[in-house]
Amino acid sequence: MTEDTRPSDRELGAAAAAVRDGGAVVYPTETVYGLGADATDPDAVERVFELKGRDRSKPLSLGVASIDAALGHTGPSGLALRFMRAFLPGPVTVVVERDSSLPDLLTAGRDRVGVRVPDHEAALSLFERAAVPVTATSANRSGSPSVTDPDDLDPALRESVAAVVDAGPTPGTESTVVDPERNVVHRRGAMADAIVAWLADETGTEPVVEDG
């Protein structure tokens, strides 16, 4: 992110206010652009599903500014917490036990939720200003490619969100999705080899990799 593409404090503040007011926003990460709304508000979460055309049986992850912020809404095991401290912030979605502060819609009724702490200044600033967990899902219509440049946003989606935080192009490699407690890599992405090696070393067992 260069000075030319660094979102202003005003832009970030407006986007955070929109999230607090129940709106949806597009924001950059170190992987792809995300679609964010208040992850604790069922109506806001429903809006994200509508904007994406996403099946309600497919859960959404949540984005937070720090591991400590995640602990306010999740209950990771000791192993999962060590993993989080080893790899976050970073391009990793860590699946852990959720708590009752998160609506069932977010997790498709499941007892676990994916957590993102992006290694991206603008995303972290947005999360800090919003002061609530923000949905972490790619800013595209379901079935369409992930968006790495806001110029490529679906026009209807762009028109429907309250704000687009533009930080220029993003790298495009999806996050690795991992459940450390269950020793499962659900999706290989960024840093996958390092994650597999860490899990094998910590657990003494090679993790199950569902998506090679």
Secondary structure, DSSP 8 states (H G I E B T S, - for coil): --GGG---HHHHHHHHHHHHTT--EEE--SSS-EEE-BTT-HHHHHHHHHHHT--TTS--EEE-SSHHHHHTTB---HHHHHHHHHH-SSSEEEEEEB-TTS-HHHHTT-SEEEEE--S-HHHHHHHHHH-S-EEE-BSS-TTS---SSGGGS-HHHHHHSSEE-----------EEEETTTTEEEE--TTHHHHHHHHHHHHSS--EES--
